[in-house]
Amino acid sequence: MAQNGKANGKRKAKLAAVWVGKKLKRKEDPRLIQGTSHYTDDLKLPRMLYCAFTRSPMAHAEISAIRTDAARALPGVVGVYTSEDLTGLGMVPCAIQMPGLNVPPHPVLATERVRYLGEPVAAVVAEDFYTARDAAEMIEVDYEPLPVVVNMEKALEKDSPVIHQHFKTNRAFTHALKNGDIQSAFKKADRVVKQRMVNQRLAPMAMEPRAVLAEYLPGENRLTVWSATQIPHLLRTQISVMVGLPETAVRVIAPEVGGGFGSKLNVYREEGLVPWLAMKLGRPVKWAETRRENITSTIHGRDTINHLELALKKDGKILGLRVRILADMGAYHQLLTPLIPQLTALMQAGCYKIPAIDIEIQGVFTNKMSTDAYRGAGRPEATYNIERIMGVAAHELGMDPAEFRLKNFPQPKEFPFTTVTGLVYDSAKYQESIKRALELSGYDSLRRRQKNGWKNGKYYGVGVSTYVEICAIGPSAATPAGGWESGTVRIEPTGKVTVLTGASPHGQGQETTFAQLIADELGIDPEDVNVIHGDTLAVPYGIGTFGSRATAVGGTAAYLATQKLKTKMVTLAAHLLGTKPPDITFGRGRLSAKGGKKSISFGELVMAAYTARNIPRGFEPGLEATHFFEPSNFTFPFGAHIASVEVDPETGEVKVDKYVAVDDCGNVINPMLVDGQIHGGIAQGMGQAMWEELIYNDEGQIVNGTLMDYALPKAHLLPDFTLDRTVTPTPVNPMGVKGVGEAGTIASTPCMVNAVCDALSPLGIKHIDMPLKPERVWSAMQQAQAAAKLEPQSAHKPLSSRASRGNSVSRKVARSNT
Amino acid sequence: MIPANFDYESPRTLSEALDLLASHEEAKILAGGHSLLPAMKLRLAAPSIVVDLGRIAGLNHIRQSGDQIVIGAMTPHADVASSKILHDSCPLLAQAASQIGDIQVRNRGTIGGSLAAAHPAADYPAAVLALDAEIVAISRSGERTIPATRFFTGMFTTELRPDEIITEVRLPRTEGQSVAYKKFHHPASGYAVVGVAVRLKRAGTKIESAAVGITGVGHIAYRATAVENALGGKNTAAIVEAAAHAAEGVEVLSDYYASADYRRHLATVFTRRALEQAVGT
């Protein structure tokens, strides 16, 4: 891998990178693999009680009566609670403020009405888990069914039932983003390409469901909450507001957290109620979500309906883009629900120069669980929209999809590049990544295979997708709760190093990557660096891990804290060695004075800082520094993915032949972890394209709400991935790192759909909505074939000529690359 | 995901198990647990007592017995899939077993449990139907042999009485016959959206008789007699036409993953593919 960039160069001048860039095995793994560590549900406290919920079996109903007598009478039941009992407990928060946003009251237990399947109506606390569950089943609730609203388009019709009556509409908000002269763009266009696309609802499905354990010690007035969360500090603030304790009395601990994908970047009803119950009962209370609850009552992702119109010159130059989006909020707003589609708007231009854009989004309430951040959070939707309409347009123009994209990329010299949506992309070489992907995939031979296949009734297709995403979230001005991150580095008297990060991970491996980073800065071993996170009592206030921000923002905070320490150590070394700070060289394990004759070991120097018997005047003893890093901009990783697929014309099954991903996340700290993120991301994105969809029927019931029905991507369903990287460091942080947690998910979804639609293009098939399950593909083929029989001349001709043009283009691309 | 309260017994002998069944009306038998435990966790099943057969000796075996192969009811799918005896003498069942669920399911799930559960999309039913297998069940009133073709009576229901336990499955040896199991997997459950087991007796390209078992398509696995009749006495060239009868007379299932029309179409495609594989074309 190329090592370049100003930031890296600067660090090299001080101390050579020994650990950064190494495929170090994760420090976290032994304890996780051996099962010797603890997730929230593994924790047991003395006198602990268990909580279970009675949840609504209906999507929309008036609650006419709740009978809890039988449940209360069950031996072992300590308490049964309905909304009337929850005095002093606040509402579930939504952090988003925007003009005209309808924010419905979001009580912890349903009052009067239930508005989605799985909405909690009553809570039971019992001596054991089973009794709690049994009692929850014994609570009888009388529901008067109300008309159910599940379809967004119908929800906006005038005669639709209204979910929150006081708003008199199911519209949660309207958001517009317009720039450039869209009218004239469409007037000047040689061609306008239109497509409606549905981005289906998904369940984030973290391996570990949610869990909350709370203990309140009245004497100390201390509430401790263990929660499977991505944001312990933000959660602490919200819990203190919800239960009415000073924030200083609340401690939140995120122990091991088994994945989140955004679903634990939230504040849930249970995170308010369980602490409230612990305070009320004076005993620890634990609730652990079941998988079924996880599917009905943890946030969902995506669920948007998108209308796209792309105005083009006949040479393939984009003139303008018009986008209309309906975004399903679900029944209530969770922490960031209305924000997600706005991220879609910001990123809607993708990696293209688009002179004019006109985006309008409507947020819509339905009788479903709330949507919120799910891996990519708005960017997969944006990328799917732009990359799919690019795919459709390439076919309509008869242009090779790679050539079409190359024609519309900004040039590397144009960076920082201001997009039509108002973002400033930091750095990129889109041309380089797509050319590398074309090379790696053997693009020409794929196109040859396609052409021959088409002649023989085989439907082989090649999907191209480029992407740019928004990471390192982010400058505080652009975020609802602060976009900075904290990092504390403490060199202990024995020379071992403790790093405290506010970017609490849930599987990303910060304990390893931050150790690599800090070890290089201090010239020590990563083994001697211990990274602590996820405890608000130990770690200074932080924001959390989401939006591919942990390394770029949290890592930078720790890096900058380390620079403060190094300055201090150099000062002390100069004092002890009788020279001036500029004459000190910070080496591996030793600091030396100019000339190299006098030096002091790292250990001796650290001890001297603590014994403090011989320190310069005004020198602060100890070696600890904290930095709160506020980034000046987001970062914008990018890349190009290519997939080739073959569709079985008899069954509609899609077989992935090749998958090539060239990603650029700036400088890389641990290539193995970056590859892991890309692998998981591609799998998850492919999951959306091919298999996953959470289906609510017209009654608001989830018809595939178990893992026997909801199809997650599984290893045996996936092809081998061919990965490569280009390295374009960001100027936004001194390490030149951009972020990689969501890239795979963002790129692979449109790539797969582009590939399948490309395979089926001889049939005149323009678009198929996700997931591309066999029946859907087969039906589209049946319909297209039936249509072709009516109009025998329709599809074939332009496509075969397009394919040959595709070949010549890719040859040209490959040549220009060598 | 938390079952209702139940008692648990793990008898050491069949006779103890039969006593438990006879004395508890609400008893359920636990074999590999892959059907019963999920149902209990979802509280779709709430037996008063679970009788675990796992510690009873002599129910886990695959052996030859004259013209038959006998498989103990507690034999896991993985053993069936890898059995040399079956590969040599009755490969159809091994093929079907190798396509059940995933590795974990195959290591735990048992042939007796799967047959007794009678899931409409399970793999074994298609195979035992095509093989004209026999299912041996025992109760305190004695042992009886139930032909596979009479065993499945409806969705999740069988000929078994509540006091009976399957002890073994008897299969014919099929050396010299042409067999195949072809399956369209559900991506989440691994169950058969359509699964087709075929067994042909033939002389060269002439098919003397055909047995075709189909699972996943209807409420119950069935013998596709219309396909069999269209093949009997015909040349292998009749396969394509015969396969079109795969779902004839069947009330075809429809769900969010596969509509009735699509399933019917898949039944034809997979019947043809299974027949083609069996005859080696």
HADDOCK unambig.tbl for C-alpha pairs under 7 A between the chains (distance, minus, plus):
assign (segid A and resid 130 and name CA) (segid B and resid 2 and name CA) 6.85 0.50 0.50
assign (segid A and resid 133 and name CA) (segid B and resid 2 and name CA) 6.98 0.50 0.50
assign (segid A and resid 134 and name CA) (segid B and resid 4 and name CA) 6.77 0.50 0.50
assign (segid A and resid 290 and name CA) (segid B and resid 1 and name CA) 5.95 0.50 0.50
assign (segid A and resid 651 and name CA) (segid B and resid 266 and name CA) 6.84 0.50 0.50
assign (segid A and resid 707 and name CA) (segid B and resid 188 and name CA) 6.38 0.50 0.50
assign (segid A and resid 708 and name CA) (segid B and resid 188 and name CA) 5.14 0.50 0.50
assign (segid A and resid 708 and name CA) (segid B and resid 189 and name CA) 4.31 0.50 0.50
assign (segid A and resid 709 and name CA) (segid B and resid 188 and name CA) 5.33 0.50 0.50
assign (segid A and resid 709 and name CA) (segid B and resid 189 and name CA) 6.20 0.50 0.50
assign (segid A and resid 710 and name CA) (segid B and resid 188 and name CA) 5.83 0.50 0.50
assign (segid A and resid 711 and name CA) (segid B and resid 187 and name CA) 5.61 0.50 0.50
assign (segid A and resid 711 and name CA) (segid B and resid 188 and name CA) 4.10 0.50 0.50
assign (segid A and resid 712 and name CA) (segid B and resid 188 and name CA) 6.61 0.50 0.50
assign (segid A and resid 775 and name CA) (segid B and resid 258 and name CA) 6.40 0.50 0.50
assign (segid A and resid 775 and name CA) (segid B and resid 262 and name CA) 6.51 0.50 0.50
